[in-house]
Amino acid sequence: MDATTAAVDVAKAVFEVAIADRHWHLVRRHRFNRRQFAHFLATASPMHVVMEACGSAHYWGRCAQRDGHTVTLLPPAYVRPYVRRNKTDRTDAEALLEATRSGQIPSVAVKSVAQQTLVALHRVRDQWMTTRTARINTLRGLLREQGLLLPAGAGPAVRAIPAVVENAEAPIADCLRRMIALLYEEIRALERHISALERELRSVADTDPVATRLREIPGIGLLTATALVGTVGHIHAFHRARQFASWLGLTPREYSSGAHRRLGGISKRGDVYLRCLLTHGARAVLRAAHQRVTMKKPLTRLYQWALTVQTRRGHNKAAIAVANKLGRIVWAVWHHDVPFAAVPAA
């Protein structure tokens, strides 16, 4: 029995395995728990292991590679059309075999432990930032009901809270004053945690050559560079810059037929977090370009192009266009392993 491909439907505790021969005929099925699946990978002869790029798939992909197998991770959205009739673990495993047999689906690179660690740090920071924003908004609402307004902006609002708490003439009940003080301490504790996490990211970025080169690009800072290194599994999987920008969801959505080509807004089909960071970086590029014009400093080609697009299309569309451009520059710097060179404007 020539078993060459094993399609694995990954779950938390149950693993459905469908094994096919070189002619893509299904020859065996297995249903394992975690311990049995790890034993299967360790004892089976080297084969092609196919999984969806879902939760824990990168971990099991590394385990399979360590045991001598070839691993392919497929995007779940591309595998779903191959599921026949009702969705079960068995039909999901068969769909993986059919999707692999088609040969038309791009695979996802297996992330290393360091890459997944970077992504985990960013996820924790994002959760802390969300909690901090929620606490500040809560304080705004509570104080507004008492006739007190906090200044605009997260930083000024937090700095104004101690004066409100210590003001004995403020129309606030003592029990509410104590609760506001506790919320303020929670916000400060979150800010200390965020600062410590950013120091961890900075130490990683200072030792990573790719992150160091990416930070030389205007609009690409510590967070964006480390998020790119952690999220993008293998930059050479993207053959050109537009393919990378399309993966980020920064290219137009297309709905064409025949001789009619219709392009809409951006597809938003990539990583939401990366796209958000690149958009914020694009806004920083536009702001820096305006500052250079105000201070009568020379512009680079990137700044000049960004201002031209903003004049023609408006600020928001220009921000997305610059984010697209930043994604392409990231691909060029990373793919060709060259430093970013700012070219003066004509």
Contacts in CASP RR format, 6 or more apart in sequence:
PFRMAT RR
TARGET T0000
AUTHOR 0000-0000-0000
METHOD contacts of the structure
MODEL  1
MDATTAAVDVAKAVFEVAIADRHWHLVRRHRFNRRQFAHFLATASPMHVV
MEACGSAHYWGRCAQRDGHTVTLLPPAYVRPYVRRNKTDRTDAEALLEAT
RSGQIPSVAVKSVAQQTLVALHRVRDQWMTTRTARINTLRGLLREQGLLL
PAGAGPAVRAIPAVVENAEAPIADCLRRMIALLYEEIRALERHISALERE
LRSVADTDPVATRLREIPGIGLLTATALVGTVGHIHAFHRARQFASWLGL
TPREYSSGAHRRLGGISKRGDVYLRCLLTHGARAVLRAAHQRVTMKKPLT
RLYQWALTVQTRRGHNKAAIAVANKLGRIVWAVWHHDVPFAAVPAA
1 21 0 8 1.000
1 27 0 8 1.000
1 28 0 8 1.000
2 21 0 8 1.000
2 22 0 8 1.000
2 27 0 8 1.000
3 19 0 8 1.000
3 20 0 8 1.000
3 21 0 8 1.000
3 27 0 8 1.000
3 28 0 8 1.000
3 44 0 8 1.000
3 45 0 8 1.000
3 47 0 8 1.000
4 20 0 8 1.000
4 21 0 8 1.000
4 22 0 8 1.000
4 47 0 8 1.000
4 48 0 8 1.000
5 19 0 8 1.000
5 20 0 8 1.000
5 21 0 8 1.000
5 24 0 8 1.000
5 47 0 8 1.000
5 48 0 8 1.000
5 50 0 8 1.000
5 97 0 8 1.000
5 100 0 8 1.000
6 17 0 8 1.000
6 18 0 8 1.000
6 19 0 8 1.000
6 20 0 8 1.000
6 44 0 8 1.000
6 47 0 8 1.000
6 48 0 8 1.000
6 49 0 8 1.000
6 50 0 8 1.000
6 69 0 8 1.000
7 17 0 8 1.000
7 18 0 8 1.000
7 19 0 8 1.000
7 20 0 8 1.000
7 50 0 8 1.000
7 51 0 8 1.000
7 93 0 8 1.000
7 94 0 8 1.000
7 96 0 8 1.000
7 97 0 8 1.000
7 100 0 8 1.000
8 15 0 8 1.000
8 16 0 8 1.000
8 17 0 8 1.000
8 37 0 8 1.000
8 49 0 8 1.000
8 50 0 8 1.000
8 51 0 8 1.000
8 60 0 8 1.000
8 93 0 8 1.000
8 96 0 8 1.000
9 15 0 8 1.000
9 16 0 8 1.000
9 17 0 8 1.000
9 51 0 8 1.000
9 52 0 8 1.000
9 89 0 8 1.000
9 90 0 8 1.000
9 92 0 8 1.000
9 93 0 8 1.000
9 96 0 8 1.000
10 51 0 8 1.000
10 52 0 8 1.000
10 54 0 8 1.000
10 55 0 8 1.000
10 56 0 8 1.000
10 57 0 8 1.000
10 60 0 8 1.000
11 89 0 8 1.000
12 56 0 8 1.000
13 33 0 8 1.000
13 34 0 8 1.000
14 31 0 8 1.000
14 32 0 8 1.000
14 33 0 8 1.000
14 89 0 8 1.000
15 30 0 8 1.000
15 31 0 8 1.000
15 32 0 8 1.000
15 33 0 8 1.000
15 34 0 8 1.000
15 36 0 8 1.000
15 37 0 8 1.000
16 29 0 8 1.000
16 30 0 8 1.000
16 31 0 8 1.000
16 89 0 8 1.000
16 90 0 8 1.000
16 92 0 8 1.000
16 93 0 8 1.000
17 28 0 8 1.000
17 29 0 8 1.000
17 30 0 8 1.000
17 31 0 8 1.000
17 32 0 8 1.000
17 37 0 8 1.000
17 40 0 8 1.000
17 93 0 8 1.000
18 26 0 8 1.000
18 28 0 8 1.000
18 29 0 8 1.000
18 90 0 8 1.000
18 93 0 8 1.000
18 94 0 8 1.000
18 96 0 8 1.000
18 97 0 8 1.000
19 26 0 8 1.000
19 27 0 8 1.000
19 28 0 8 1.000
19 29 0 8 1.000
19 30 0 8 1.000
19 47 0 8 1.000
20 26 0 8 1.000
20 27 0 8 1.000
20 97 0 8 1.000
21 27 0 8 1.000
24 97 0 8 1.000
24 101 0 8 1.000
26 94 0 8 1.000
26 97 0 8 1.000
29 90 0 8 1.000
29 93 0 8 1.000
30 40 0 8 1.000
31 89 0 8 1.000
32 40 0 8 1.000
37 60 0 8 1.000
38 63 0 8 1.000
41 49 0 8 1.000
41 60 0 8 1.000
41 63 0 8 1.000
41 64 0 8 1.000
41 67 0 8 1.000
41 69 0 8 1.000
42 67 0 8 1.000
44 67 0 8 1.000
44 69 0 8 1.000
46 68 0 8 1.000
46 69 0 8 1.000
46 70 0 8 1.000
47 69 0 8 1.000
47 70 0 8 1.000
48 69 0 8 1.000
48 70 0 8 1.000
48 72 0 8 1.000
48 100 0 8 1.000
49 61 0 8 1.000
49 64 0 8 1.000
49 69 0 8 1.000
49 70 0 8 1.000
49 71 0 8 1.000
49 72 0 8 1.000
50 71 0 8 1.000
50 72 0 8 1.000
50 73 0 8 1.000
50 74 0 8 1.000
50 96 0 8 1.000
50 97 0 8 1.000
50 99 0 8 1.000
50 100 0 8 1.000
51 57 0 8 1.000
51 60 0 8 1.000
51 61 0 8 1.000
51 71 0 8 1.000
51 72 0 8 1.000
51 73 0 8 1.000
51 74 0 8 1.000
51 96 0 8 1.000
52 73 0 8 1.000
52 74 0 8 1.000
52 75 0 8 1.000
52 76 0 8 1.000
52 79 0 8 1.000
52 92 0 8 1.000
52 96 0 8 1.000
53 73 0 8 1.000
53 74 0 8 1.000
53 75 0 8 1.000
53 76 0 8 1.000
53 108 0 8 1.000
54 76 0 8 1.000
57 73 0 8 1.000
58 73 0 8 1.000
58 110 0 8 1.000
58 111 0 8 1.000
58 116 0 8 1.000
61 71 0 8 1.000
61 73 0 8 1.000
61 110 0 8 1.000
62 110 0 8 1.000
62 112 0 8 1.000
62 113 0 8 1.000
64 71 0 8 1.000
65 71 0 8 1.000
65 110 0 8 1.000
71 110 0 8 1.000
72 100 0 8 1.000
72 107 0 8 1.000
73 107 0 8 1.000
73 108 0 8 1.000
73 109 0 8 1.000
73 110 0 8 1.000
74 96 0 8 1.000
74 99 0 8 1.000
74 100 0 8 1.000
74 105 0 8 1.000
74 107 0 8 1.000
74 108 0 8 1.000
75 105 0 8 1.000
75 106 0 8 1.000
75 108 0 8 1.000
78 99 0 8 1.000
78 105 0 8 1.000
79 92 0 8 1.000
79 95 0 8 1.000
79 96 0 8 1.000
79 99 0 8 1.000
79 105 0 8 1.000
80 95 0 8 1.000
82 94 0 8 1.000
82 95 0 8 1.000
82 96 0 8 1.000
82 98 0 8 1.000
82 99 0 8 1.000
82 102 0 8 1.000
83 91 0 8 1.000
83 92 0 8 1.000
83 95 0 8 1.000
84 91 0 8 1.000
84 94 0 8 1.000
84 95 0 8 1.000
85 91 0 8 1.000
99 105 0 8 1.000
106 237 0 8 1.000
107 237 0 8 1.000
108 233 0 8 1.000
109 233 0 8 1.000
109 234 0 8 1.000
109 237 0 8 1.000
110 233 0 8 1.000
111 119 0 8 1.000
111 230 0 8 1.000
111 233 0 8 1.000
114 230 0 8 1.000
115 229 0 8 1.000
115 230 0 8 1.000
115 231 0 8 1.000
115 233 0 8 1.000
116 230 0 8 1.000
118 201 0 8 1.000
118 204 0 8 1.000
118 226 0 8 1.000
118 227 0 8 1.000
118 229 0 8 1.000
118 230 0 8 1.000
119 227 0 8 1.000
119 230 0 8 1.000
119 231 0 8 1.000
121 197 0 8 1.000
121 200 0 8 1.000
121 201 0 8 1.000
121 226 0 8 1.000
122 201 0 8 1.000
122 223 0 8 1.000
122 226 0 8 1.000
122 227 0 8 1.000
122 273 0 8 1.000
124 197 0 8 1.000
125 194 0 8 1.000
125 197 0 8 1.000
125 198 0 8 1.000
125 201 0 8 1.000
125 223 0 8 1.000
126 273 0 8 1.000
128 190 0 8 1.000
128 193 0 8 1.000
128 194 0 8 1.000
128 197 0 8 1.000
129 194 0 8 1.000
131 190 0 8 1.000
132 154 0 8 1.000
132 187 0 8 1.000
132 190 0 8 1.000
132 191 0 8 1.000
132 194 0 8 1.000
133 154 0 8 1.000
135 183 0 8 1.000
135 186 0 8 1.000
135 187 0 8 1.000
135 190 0 8 1.000
136 154 0 8 1.000
136 157 0 8 1.000
136 158 0 8 1.000
136 187 0 8 1.000
138 183 0 8 1.000
139 150 0 8 1.000
139 157 0 8 1.000
139 161 0 8 1.000
139 180 0 8 1.000
139 183 0 8 1.000
139 184 0 8 1.000
139 187 0 8 1.000
140 150 0 8 1.000
140 157 0 8 1.000
142 176 0 8 1.000
142 180 0 8 1.000
143 149 0 8 1.000
143 150 0 8 1.000
143 164 0 8 1.000
143 172 0 8 1.000
143 180 0 8 1.000
146 170 0 8 1.000
146 171 0 8 1.000
146 172 0 8 1.000
146 176 0 8 1.000
147 171 0 8 1.000
148 164 0 8 1.000
148 170 0 8 1.000
148 171 0 8 1.000
148 172 0 8 1.000
150 156 0 8 1.000
150 157 0 8 1.000
150 160 0 8 1.000
150 161 0 8 1.000
150 164 0 8 1.000
151 157 0 8 1.000
151 160 0 8 1.000
158 184 0 8 1.000
158 187 0 8 1.000
158 188 0 8 1.000
158 191 0 8 1.000
161 180 0 8 1.000
161 184 0 8 1.000
161 187 0 8 1.000
162 184 0 8 1.000
164 170 0 8 1.000
164 172 0 8 1.000
164 180 0 8 1.000
165 177 0 8 1.000
165 180 0 8 1.000
165 181 0 8 1.000
165 184 0 8 1.000
170 177 0 8 1.000
172 180 0 8 1.000
198 222 0 8 1.000
198 223 0 8 1.000
201 222 0 8 1.000
201 223 0 8 1.000
201 226 0 8 1.000
202 222 0 8 1.000
204 211 0 8 1.000
204 226 0 8 1.000
205 211 0 8 1.000
205 212 0 8 1.000
205 215 0 8 1.000
205 222 0 8 1.000
205 225 0 8 1.000
205 226 0 8 1.000
206 212 0 8 1.000
208 226 0 8 1.000
208 229 0 8 1.000
210 225 0 8 1.000
210 229 0 8 1.000
210 334 0 8 1.000
211 225 0 8 1.000
211 226 0 8 1.000
211 228 0 8 1.000
211 229 0 8 1.000
213 333 0 8 1.000
213 334 0 8 1.000
213 338 0 8 1.000
213 339 0 8 1.000
213 340 0 8 1.000
214 220 0 8 1.000
214 221 0 8 1.000
214 224 0 8 1.000
214 225 0 8 1.000
214 228 0 8 1.000
214 229 0 8 1.000
214 330 0 8 1.000
214 333 0 8 1.000
214 334 0 8 1.000
215 221 0 8 1.000
215 222 0 8 1.000
215 225 0 8 1.000
216 333 0 8 1.000
216 339 0 8 1.000
216 340 0 8 1.000
217 326 0 8 1.000
217 329 0 8 1.000
217 330 0 8 1.000
217 333 0 8 1.000
217 340 0 8 1.000
218 284 0 8 1.000
218 285 0 8 1.000
218 288 0 8 1.000
218 300 0 8 1.000
218 302 0 8 1.000
218 303 0 8 1.000
218 326 0 8 1.000
218 342 0 8 1.000
219 281 0 8 1.000
219 282 0 8 1.000
219 284 0 8 1.000
219 285 0 8 1.000
219 288 0 8 1.000
219 326 0 8 1.000
220 228 0 8 1.000
220 281 0 8 1.000
220 326 0 8 1.000
220 330 0 8 1.000
221 281 0 8 1.000
223 277 0 8 1.000
224 274 0 8 1.000
224 277 0 8 1.000
224 278 0 8 1.000
224 281 0 8 1.000
227 273 0 8 1.000
227 274 0 8 1.000
227 277 0 8 1.000
228 274 0 8 1.000
228 330 0 8 1.000
228 334 0 8 1.000
231 271 0 8 1.000
231 273 0 8 1.000
231 274 0 8 1.000
232 334 0 8 1.000
235 244 0 8 1.000
235 331 0 8 1.000
235 334 0 8 1.000
235 335 0 8 1.000
236 335 0 8 1.000
238 244 0 8 1.000
238 247 0 8 1.000
238 331 0 8 1.000
238 335 0 8 1.000
240 331 0 8 1.000
241 327 0 8 1.000
241 328 0 8 1.000
241 331 0 8 1.000
241 332 0 8 1.000
242 251 0 8 1.000
242 328 0 8 1.000
244 327 0 8 1.000
244 328 0 8 1.000
244 330 0 8 1.000
244 331 0 8 1.000
245 251 0 8 1.000
245 324 0 8 1.000
245 327 0 8 1.000
245 328 0 8 1.000
245 331 0 8 1.000
246 267 0 8 1.000
246 269 0 8 1.000
247 270 0 8 1.000
248 270 0 8 1.000
248 271 0 8 1.000
248 274 0 8 1.000
248 275 0 8 1.000
248 278 0 8 1.000
248 327 0 8 1.000
249 266 0 8 1.000
249 267 0 8 1.000
249 268 0 8 1.000
249 269 0 8 1.000
249 270 0 8 1.000
249 275 0 8 1.000
250 266 0 8 1.000
250 267 0 8 1.000
250 275 0 8 1.000
250 278 0 8 1.000
250 320 0 8 1.000
250 323 0 8 1.000
250 324 0 8 1.000
250 327 0 8 1.000
251 266 0 8 1.000
251 267 0 8 1.000
251 324 0 8 1.000
252 263 0 8 1.000
252 264 0 8 1.000
252 265 0 8 1.000
252 266 0 8 1.000
252 267 0 8 1.000
253 263 0 8 1.000
253 264 0 8 1.000
253 265 0 8 1.000
253 266 0 8 1.000
253 267 0 8 1.000
254 261 0 8 1.000
254 262 0 8 1.000
254 263 0 8 1.000
254 264 0 8 1.000
255 262 0 8 1.000
255 264 0 8 1.000
256 262 0 8 1.000
266 320 0 8 1.000
268 275 0 8 1.000
275 323 0 8 1.000
278 323 0 8 1.000
278 326 0 8 1.000
278 327 0 8 1.000
279 319 0 8 1.000
279 320 0 8 1.000
279 323 0 8 1.000
281 322 0 8 1.000
281 323 0 8 1.000
281 326 0 8 1.000
282 306 0 8 1.000
282 318 0 8 1.000
282 319 0 8 1.000
282 320 0 8 1.000
282 321 0 8 1.000
282 322 0 8 1.000
282 323 0 8 1.000
282 325 0 8 1.000
282 326 0 8 1.000
283 319 0 8 1.000
285 302 0 8 1.000
285 303 0 8 1.000
285 306 0 8 1.000
285 322 0 8 1.000
285 326 0 8 1.000
286 306 0 8 1.000
286 307 0 8 1.000
286 310 0 8 1.000
286 315 0 8 1.000
286 318 0 8 1.000
286 319 0 8 1.000
286 322 0 8 1.000
288 303 0 8 1.000
289 299 0 8 1.000
289 303 0 8 1.000
289 304 0 8 1.000
289 306 0 8 1.000
289 307 0 8 1.000
290 307 0 8 1.000
292 298 0 8 1.000
292 299 0 8 1.000
292 303 0 8 1.000
293 299 0 8 1.000
293 307 0 8 1.000
298 344 0 8 1.000
298 345 0 8 1.000
299 307 0 8 1.000
299 344 0 8 1.000
299 345 0 8 1.000
300 342 0 8 1.000
300 343 0 8 1.000
300 344 0 8 1.000
300 345 0 8 1.000
301 342 0 8 1.000
301 343 0 8 1.000
301 344 0 8 1.000
301 345 0 8 1.000
301 346 0 8 1.000
302 322 0 8 1.000
302 325 0 8 1.000
302 329 0 8 1.000
302 342 0 8 1.000
303 345 0 8 1.000
304 345 0 8 1.000
304 346 0 8 1.000
305 325 0 8 1.000
306 318 0 8 1.000
306 321 0 8 1.000
306 322 0 8 1.000
306 325 0 8 1.000
309 317 0 8 1.000
309 318 0 8 1.000
309 321 0 8 1.000
309 322 0 8 1.000
310 318 0 8 1.000
313 321 0 8 1.000
329 340 0 8 1.000
332 338 0 8 1.000
333 339 0 8 1.000
333 340 0 8 1.000
END
